[in-house]
Every structure is written in structure tokens, then in C-alpha cells.
Amino acid sequence: MAKDQKKQPRPKAETPKGFRDYFGADVTERKQMLDRIAEIYHRHGFEPLETSAVETVEALGKFLPDVDRPNAGVFAWQESDVPGGGSGDWLALRYDLTAPLARVAAQFRNDLPSPYRRYAMGPVWRNEKPGPGRFRQFYQCDADTVGSASVAADAEICAMLAAALEHAGIARGDYLIRINNRKVLNGILEAMGVAQGKPADDVLRTIDKFDKVGEDGVRQLLTTGRKDDSGAFIEGVGLAPEQAGPVLAFLTSKGADNAETLSNLRAAVGASATGAEGVEELAQIAEMLSAMGVGEDRAVIDPSIVRGLGYYTGPVFEAELTFEILDDKGRKRQFGSVAGGGRYDGLVERFTGQKVPATGVSIGVDRLLAALRAKGLMGGTERGPVVVTVMDRERMADYQAMAAELRQAGIRAEVYLGNPKNFGNQLKYADKRNAPVAVIQGGDEAARGVVQVKDLVLGARIAAEASHEEWKAQPAQTEVARADLVAEVRRILG
């Protein structure tokens, strides 16, 4: 190597910003949770679908910025080495699981049943600035019905979401699905005389702050503005006080039960035909949920729900966890939303030019998993495999046979494949693997046809708690006949 050549620096062993690695229990627990949710979806007649992780940027059209490089919000690149020269297609990692569904529904519309009911689970990628709890890769879990305009499809999604949350481990009473309808919101805008576009979007965004600022705060934000808790002034939308009236009537229309809420909403939308249609759809959803056994303790009409301003076209819903947890500073707080969705009748139309109704829901996988851990339903230390130790290198086949017998009996097991010279290191390895049992057989035991079975869990407890006399009376290591190995391990594992 020439003297002036610099040695290449070693690459840094670090995860890229906004990404993370998943180990052991993280992967296992997520799979267990998703398997339970999938069982509910399958029971409701939904079929699994796995789409490519990569889509054309054209198919993700709504994320295209008005710039030369169309990758804002997505990880995108342009194909090179195109035959005949010229520019290749722009491709991107999928941003969510809904845009690929719209492409599939259009591409295979002659082959798929209509309505098409599918569920999908997998990672999505977003080219956004990472932050605490905000990652560029995360999991989504979706279920959608494409091709049905009936609100029965929306009601079914809500009922299925309730069943999925409970089957995943969220107890009844610890969650609430709140349902609204964008048509009702549009009816309110009509009653106010507010045009679609930016004025309407400003009003809807203000409605979405109702939970945080209350009725007076919304009134101020709709009109002249208000000071926030820090003293900063937030400019208002600029409506006249009488224009704000229908919004406030709408936001305060939540009654003691669904019947009262619906009655209040009918009054709030006034003469708006669009609003009246939305209220009637909510009434039908409430009736069908009741018929399916989903009471108002599980799903309720709630006018404060606002989702996807330019996306949803009808019923919208959100699942909120209602139990309290302690934050890092020991303060009580509610866990919040873990799922949301609604009706989006315009997405497939981008491909076909024809209206294709659709509705669906997306569960935030990481948030739901964190909620289950907060409730103590997941997050315990995962039990590792039984470790068969190696006393004689020459007898590796015998040790592999022991592990194979345990596996055939349905017991997770492995043979120690490191340097067997130091037996203490083998037990340290078993401890790091959280192994419940260690199997030991030296030359003497092999000659006598026996094996030593060490209960590592009991051994650790005795070492920490028991007196010497108790330790002698209840040893954690026993000797059994080689033929009884599986039975003894089963006994220890319980």
C-alpha cells in the first residue's frame, strides 16, 4: 500500500437514525399478538394479502410533492440502466398498507371477488424526521372491505376491531371505539356557510382540538383567537360568532347515550341534506352494532372524532384505550388511541376512473403491544431453550441426539456450540439464554447410562433465598436414567 493511501475507516456498528432492531421477546410477542388479531379477521371471512414492499411512486400518487425529486415522505429512487436509454420509473418503499391495496384492487379487479375483504400485516416506511417514539420503519395491521357502499361494512369493521382488541388481551372496559361521520361534519360546514378548501380545513382542524381546549377554546379559535398555556397567541379562523354556533352545537351534541347524541346531531345539521344523510348512517351503524352484541360500553357515537381531512368520505372511527398508566415521571395518563380508520371511497378511483367504495381500519402494532406490556399482559422474560452442555468433544453426536429427542417431544432445546473447555462458561451461557434447564453428561454418567438434569430456575431461587440446610434438602440437580431425560425435563418445565 502506498504511504499516501489512507486506511479506510471501519464502518460504524450502529442502527440508522429512525430505525431499530428487534430481538427475541420483541419479535415473539409481536407475532403472538398479530396471530391473535389475524384469527379474528379470518373468523370474519377476511383473507390475508401480502403486497410488495416496493410500489411505483405513481401508485403512491397522493404523496408526490411538487418538486423534481418525488420522495418527500417516502424513500424513493429512480430505476437506472433502462433498455434503450431514458429515465426509469420512480419506485418507493410503501408508505402504508392502504395504497398497495388500492393498486391491487384495481389491477386484479376482474379476478377478485367483489366485495373484496382482506387483512394485511407488515412493515411500512416513512421518510420523516425521527424523534422520541417516532420511527421511520414500523408495523401496521390493516383490515379493509373494498367494493361495498353499505354502512354494514363499516359496522362490521368496528365490531371486528372490538373483537380483535379483546382477543389480543385488552379487557372489555379498557377500550372504547368512537364513531363519527365526515358527512355530518360536511353538513355542519354547510350550515355555517363555510366553503370547502382551506376555510373548511381550518374549521375541521379546530374541531379536532376540542378534547384539548374545550368549548370556550374552540369558540375563540374559530373567531378571534386565543392564548395558549404558554401565553403565546394563536390566531383564530376569523368566523363571525354566529357562524361558530353550529360547530359548538355539533361538538356538544354528545348525549348520555347514542339515541340522545343522534337526536342532538339532527338538530345541529339543520337543513343540510348531506348532514342528515351522515346522521342516518350513524344511526344504522349503532343499530347494527347493537344487533352484533357490541354495546355502548364498547363502541359509541362521538362527534369529536375527526380523521384524515382530505381522505375519509363517510364514517370514521378510532379505538382509544381508557385505562391509566404511569409515565416516566410517575404521573398518571391515559394510553390514548391505538387504532383508527373509516370509509375512503376515492382511493381506487385514481386507477380505474370509477367510484369504488371502501372502508377499513389500521391498528398501531407498536402502540398496542406497548399497551399490553403496560397492563402486564406481555413483556415478561421469555423462557429460553433447554441447554445440553458438552463435557466431551468426542461425544458431540450423543449430545445432539439428546437435543433432538427433546425437540421431537415439543421441547425447545439446543446443544452448546461454543468452546466447551470451561464448564462454568457453559452455565453462564445458559443463564444469558434464560434457559430453564441444563442437561449434563460426562464420561462417567454415560458409562452408567444416566444424565444430570439441572433446574436452573430453582437453582437461582435457592441460591438467592434458601439456607444451606434448605439447599441440601431440595437440590436443583438430579440424576435420572438416560431413557427418562424427556420425562424429567417435562416435569421441571411443568
C-alpha positions in Angstrom: 0.0 0.0 0.0 1.4 3.4 -0.9 2.3 5.7 2.0 -0.1 8.4 0.9 -3.0 6.0 0.8 -5.2 6.4 3.8 -6.6 3.3 5.5 -10.3 3.0 5.0 -12.1 3.7 8.3 -14.2 0.8 9.7 -17.9 1.2 9.3 -19.8 2.2 12.5 -21.8 -0.6 14.0 -24.9 1.5 14.7 -28.6 1.4 13.6 -29.5 4.2 11.2 -31.5 7.1 12.8 -35.2 6.4 12.9 -34.7 2.6 12.7 -34.3 -0.1 15.4 -33.5 -3.7 15.8 -35.9 -6.2 17.3 -34.7 -9.1 19.5 -36.1 -12.3 21.0 -39.2 -11.4 23.0 -40.0 -8.3 20.9 -40.4 -10.4 17.8 -42.1 -13.3 19.6 -44.6 -11.1 21.4 -45.5 -9.1 18.3 -46.1 -12.3 16.3 -48.3 -13.7 19.1 -50.4 -10.5 19.2 -50.7 -10.4 15.4 -51.6 -14.1 15.2 -54.5 -13.4 17.7 -55.7 -10.5 15.6 -55.4 -12.5 12.4 -57.5 -15.2 14.0 -60.4 -12.7 14.5 -60.0 -11.3 11.0 -60.1 -14.8 9.5 -63.1 -15.7 11.5 -64.9 -12.7 10.0 -64.2 -14.0 6.5 -61.2 -11.7 5.6 -58.4 -13.1 3.5 -54.7 -12.4 4.1 -52.8 -10.3 1.5 -49.1 -9.7 1.2 -48.1 -6.9 -1.2 -44.7 -5.9 -2.4 -42.7 -3.6 -0.1 -42.0 -1.5 -3.2 -44.5 0.4 -5.2 -44.2 2.8 -8.1 -44.3 6.4 -6.9 -47.2 6.9 -9.3 -49.2 4.3 -7.4 -48.5 6.3 -4.2 -49.7 9.4 -6.0 -51.0 11.3 -3.1 -47.5 11.6 -1.6 -46.0 13.2 -4.7 -44.6 16.6 -3.9 -44.4 19.4 -6.5 -40.6 19.1 -6.8 -38.2 17.5 -9.2 -37.4 14.6 -6.9 -40.6 12.9 -5.8 -39.5 11.4 -2.5 -41.0 13.7 0.2 -42.4 11.4 2.9 -41.3 8.3 1.2 -38.0 6.5 0.5 -37.8 6.8 -3.3 -35.3 6.1 -6.1 -35.3 6.1 -9.9 -34.6 3.0 -11.9 -31.3 3.1 -13.9 -30.0 1.1 -16.8 -33.3 1.3 -18.7 -33.2 -0.6 -22.0 -32.9 1.9 -24.9 -31.8 4.7 -22.6 -34.0 7.3 -21.0 -35.3 7.7 -17.5 -36.7 4.7 -15.5 -39.7 4.6 -13.1 -39.6 6.1 -9.7 -40.0 3.5 -7.1 -40.6 3.8 -3.3 -41.0 1.7 -0.2 -44.6 1.5 0.7 -45.8 4.4 3.0 -48.8 2.4 4.4 -50.8 -0.7 3.6 -53.8 1.0 2.0 -52.2 2.5 -1.1 -51.0 -1.0 -2.2 -54.5 -2.4 -1.5 -55.9 0.2 -3.9 -53.4 -0.8 -6.6 -54.2 -4.5 -6.1 -58.0 -3.9 -6.2 -57.6 -2.0 -9.5 -55.0 -4.4 -11.0 -56.9 -7.6 -10.2 -60.4 -6.3 -10.3 -61.5 -9.0 -12.7 -60.1 -11.8 -10.6 -61.0 -10.8 -7.1 -64.5 -11.3 -5.5 -66.5 -8.1 -5.0 -66.7 -7.0 -2.3 -63.1 -8.0 -1.5 -62.3 -8.4 2.2 -58.6 -8.6 3.1 -56.2 -8.1 6.0 -52.5 -7.2 5.8 -49.7 -7.0 8.4 -46.2 -5.8 7.9 -43.6 -3.0 8.0 -44.1 0.4 6.3 -41.5 3.1 5.8 -41.8 6.9 6.1 -39.0 9.3 5.2 -39.8 11.7 8.1 -37.7 13.3 10.8 -37.3 10.7 13.6 -38.0 11.6 17.2 -38.8 10.0 20.6 -41.2 7.2 19.8 -41.3 8.2 16.1 -39.6 5.7 13.8 -39.1 5.6 10.0 -40.0 1.9 9.9 -42.9 0.5 11.9 -45.6 -2.2 11.7 -49.2 -1.8 10.6 -52.1 -4.2 10.8 -55.0 -3.4 8.5 -58.4 -4.9 7.6 -60.4 -3.5 4.7 -63.6 -4.2 2.7 -63.4 -2.9 -1.0 -66.4 -2.8 -3.2 -69.3 -2.3 -0.7 -71.1 1.0 -0.2 -73.2 -0.4 2.6 -72.7 1.0 6.1 -73.0 -2.6 7.2 -69.4 -2.9 6.1 -68.4 0.0 8.4 -70.3 -1.5 11.3 -68.7 -4.9 10.8 -65.2 -3.3 10.8 -66.0 -1.6 14.1 -67.3 -4.9 15.7 -64.3 -6.8 14.3 -62.0 -4.2 15.8 -63.6 -4.7 19.2 -63.2 -8.4 19.0 -59.6 -8.1 17.8 -58.6 -5.9 20.7 -60.2 -8.2 23.2 -58.6 -11.3 21.7 -55.2 -9.6 21.8 -55.7 -9.1 25.5 -57.4 -5.7 26.0 -60.2 -6.3 28.5 -63.7 -5.1 27.9 -64.0 -1.8 29.7 -60.3 -0.8 28.9 -61.1 0.5 25.4 -63.8 2.4 23.6 -64.4 2.7 19.8 -65.6 6.2 19.0 -67.5 6.7 15.7 -68.3 9.8 13.7 -69.2 10.6 10.0 -67.5 13.0 7.7 -70.9 13.7 6.1 -72.1 15.1 9.4 -69.0 17.4 9.5 -69.7 18.5 5.9 -73.3 19.2 6.9 -72.1 21.4 9.7 -69.9 23.3 7.3 -72.9 23.8 5.0 -75.0 25.1 8.0 -72.1 27.5 8.7 -71.9 28.7 5.1 -68.2 27.8 5.0 -66.8 26.7 1.6 -64.7 23.6 1.0 -61.0 24.1 0.8 -58.8 25.9 3.3 -61.6 27.6 5.3 -63.2 24.2 5.8 -59.9 22.5 6.7 -59.2 25.2 9.2 -62.5 24.6 10.9 -62.0 20.9 10.9 -58.6 21.2 12.5 -60.0 23.4 15.1 -62.8 20.8 15.9 -60.0 18.2 16.3 -58.7 20.3 19.3 -61.9 20.1 21.2 -60.6 17.5 23.6 -57.6 19.7 24.5 -59.1 23.2 24.7 -62.8 22.6 25.4 -65.9 24.5 24.2 -64.6 28.0 25.0 -61.2 27.3 23.4 -62.8 26.2 20.2 -65.1 29.2 20.2 -62.1 31.5 20.5 -60.0 29.6 17.8 -62.9 29.8 15.4 -63.3 33.5 15.8 -60.7 35.9 17.1 -58.0 33.6 18.5 -56.8 32.6 22.0 -53.7 32.5 24.2 -52.3 29.0 24.9 -50.9 27.9 28.2 -47.5 29.4 27.5 -49.0 32.8 26.8 -48.5 32.7 23.1 -51.4 34.0 21.0 -52.9 31.6 18.4 -54.6 33.4 15.5 -58.3 32.4 15.0 -60.0 31.2 11.9 -61.9 34.5 11.7 -65.5 33.4 11.7 -68.3 35.5 13.0 -69.7 34.4 16.3 -73.0 33.3 14.7 -71.1 31.1 12.3 -69.3 29.3 15.1 -72.7 28.4 16.6 -73.3 25.2 14.5 -69.8 23.9 15.3 -70.3 24.3 19.0 -73.8 22.7 18.9 -72.2 19.8 17.0 -69.3 19.4 19.4 -71.6 19.5 22.5 -74.1 17.1 21.0 -72.7 14.1 22.8 -75.5 12.8 24.9 -76.0 10.2 27.7 -76.5 7.5 25.0 -76.4 7.1 21.3 -80.1 7.9 20.9 -79.6 11.3 22.5 -76.5 12.0 20.6 -78.2 11.2 17.3 -81.1 13.5 18.2 -78.7 16.3 19.0 -76.8 15.8 15.8 -80.1 16.0 13.7 -80.7 19.4 15.3 -77.1 20.5 14.7 -77.0 19.8 11.0 -80.3 21.7 10.4 -81.5 21.6 6.8 -78.3 20.1 5.4 -79.2 17.0 3.3 -75.5 15.9 3.5 -75.5 16.2 7.3 -78.9 14.4 7.6 -77.5 11.5 5.5 -74.5 11.2 7.7 -76.6 11.1 10.9 -78.8 8.4 9.4 -75.7 6.3 8.6 -74.5 6.7 12.2 -78.0 5.5 13.4 -77.7 2.5 11.1 -74.2 1.7 12.4 -75.4 2.0 16.0 -78.3 -0.3 15.3 -76.2 -3.0 13.6 -73.5 -2.9 16.4 -76.2 -3.5 18.9 -77.5 -6.4 16.9 -74.0 -7.9 16.8 -73.7 -7.6 20.6 -71.4 -4.6 20.6 -72.9 -2.3 23.3 -72.2 1.3 24.0 -69.7 0.3 26.6 -67.5 -0.9 23.7 -68.5 1.4 20.7 -70.2 4.8 20.9 -71.2 7.7 18.6 -68.8 10.6 19.3 -69.0 13.9 17.3 -65.5 14.9 18.4 -63.7 12.4 16.2 -62.0 14.0 13.2 -59.7 11.9 10.9 -58.0 12.3 7.6 -59.3 15.7 6.4 -58.7 15.0 2.7 -59.0 11.2 2.8 -62.1 9.9 4.5 -65.5 10.3 2.9 -68.0 8.8 5.3 -68.0 7.0 8.7 -64.7 7.4 10.7 -63.7 5.6 13.9 -61.0 5.5 16.5 -60.2 3.0 19.2 -59.0 4.6 22.4 -57.6 2.8 25.4 -59.2 4.2 28.6 -57.0 2.7 31.3 -54.4 4.8 33.1 -50.6 4.2 33.1 -47.7 5.9 34.8 -45.3 7.9 32.6 -41.6 8.2 33.2 -42.1 10.8 36.0 -44.7 8.7 37.8 -47.7 10.8 36.6 -51.0 9.2 35.6 -52.0 9.4 32.0 -54.3 7.6 29.6 -52.7 5.5 26.9 -54.8 7.0 24.1 -55.6 5.8 20.5 -54.3 2.5 19.2 -56.4 2.1 16.0 -58.3 4.2 13.5 -60.0 4.1 10.2 -63.0 4.9 8.2 -64.6 5.0 4.7 -62.5 6.1 1.8 -64.4 5.9 -1.5 -62.0 7.8 -3.7 -58.7 5.9 -3.5 -59.2 3.1 -6.1 -60.9 5.6 -8.4 -57.4 7.0 -9.1 -56.6 3.9 -11.1 -59.9 3.0 -12.7 -61.7 6.3 -13.1 -64.7 4.6 -11.5 -66.0 5.0 -7.9 -65.1 2.0 -5.8 -66.3 2.2 -2.2 -64.0 1.0 0.5 -63.7 1.1 4.3 -61.1 -0.2 6.7 -59.1 0.1 9.9 -55.5 0.2 10.9 -54.1 -0.9 14.2 -50.9 0.6 15.5 -49.0 -2.5 16.2 -46.2 -1.0 18.4 -48.7 1.1 20.4 -51.0 -1.9 21.1 -48.0 -4.0 22.1 -46.8 -1.3 24.4 -50.3 -1.2 25.9 -50.3 -4.9 26.6 -47.0 -4.6 28.2 -48.2 -1.7 30.4 -51.0 -3.9 31.6 -48.6 -6.7 32.4 -50.0 -9.0 29.7 -46.8 -9.1 27.8 -43.2 -8.2 28.5 -42.2 -10.9 30.9 -38.9 -12.6 30.4 -39.2 -15.1 27.7 -38.1 -18.6 28.6 -35.2 -19.8 26.6 -34.3 -23.3 25.4 -33.0 -26.2 27.4 -29.2 -26.2 27.0 -27.4 -29.5 26.5 -23.9 -29.0 27.8 -20.8 -30.6 26.3 -18.4 -32.4 28.6 -16.5 -34.5 25.9 -16.0 -33.0 22.4 -15.7 -36.6 21.0 -19.3 -37.3 22.1 -21.0 -34.4 20.3 -23.3 -36.9 18.4 -24.7 -38.1 21.8 -25.4 -34.5 22.9 -27.1 -33.7 19.5 -29.2 -36.9 20.0 -30.4 -35.6 23.4 -31.4 -32.3 21.9 -33.2 -34.0 19.0 -35.2 -36.1 21.4 -36.3 -33.1 23.4 -37.3 -31.3 20.2 -39.3 -34.3 19.0 -41.2 -34.1 22.3 -42.0 -30.4 21.6 -39.4 -29.0 23.9 -37.2 -26.2 22.8 -33.6 -27.3 23.1 -30.1 -26.6 21.8 -26.5 -28.0 22.2 -23.8 -25.7 23.5 -21.6 -25.0 20.4 -19.0 -22.7 22.0 -15.7 -23.7 23.4 -16.6 -26.4 26.0 -13.3 -26.3 27.8 -14.6 -24.1 30.7 -17.9 -25.7 32.0 -18.6 -22.5 34.0 -18.9 -20.6 30.8 -21.5 -23.0 29.5 -23.7 -22.3 32.6 -23.1 -18.6 32.1 -24.3 -19.0 28.5 -27.4 -20.9 29.7 -28.1 -18.1 32.1 -27.8 -15.5 29.4 -30.2 -17.5 27.2 -32.6 -17.6 30.1 -32.5 -21.4 29.9 -34.8 -23.2 32.4 -32.8 -26.5 32.4 -29.3 -27.6 31.7 -28.5 -31.2 30.7 -25.1 -32.6 31.8 -23.5 -35.9 30.9 -19.8 -36.7 31.3 -18.0 -39.9 30.6 -18.9 -41.4 34.0 -22.6 -40.7 33.5 -22.5 -42.1 30.0 -21.0 -45.3 31.2 -23.7 -45.7 33.8 -26.5 -44.8 31.4 -27.6 -41.7 33.4 -27.8 -38.0 32.9 -27.7 -35.0 35.2 -30.6 -32.6 34.9 -30.2 -29.1 36.5 -33.2 -27.0 37.2 -31.7 -23.6 36.6 -34.7 -21.6 37.8 -35.0 -23.5 41.1 -31.2 -23.3 41.5 -31.2 -19.5 41.1 -34.0 -19.1 43.6 -32.3 -21.4 46.2 -29.0 -19.6 45.8 -30.8 -16.3 46.4 -33.2 -17.2 49.2 -32.6 -20.6 50.9 -30.4 -21.6 53.8 -27.7 -24.2 53.4 -29.9 -26.8 55.0 -32.8 -26.0 52.7 -30.4 -26.2 49.7 -29.4 -29.7 50.8 -33.0 -30.8 51.3 -34.1 -29.5 47.9 -31.3 -29.9 45.4 -31.8 -28.3 42.0 -29.8 -31.0 40.2 -31.0 -34.6 39.9 -29.7 -37.7 38.2 -32.0 -39.8 36.1 -31.7 -42.7 33.7 -30.8 -41.6 30.2 -34.1 -43.0 28.9 -36.0 -40.7 31.3 -34.4 -37.5 30.1 -37.5 -36.2 28.3 -39.9 -37.1 31.2 -37.7 -35.3 33.8 -37.3 -32.2 31.7 -41.1 -32.1 31.2 -41.6 -32.4 34.9 -39.3 -29.5 35.6 -41.0 -27.3 32.9 -44.3 -28.1 34.4 
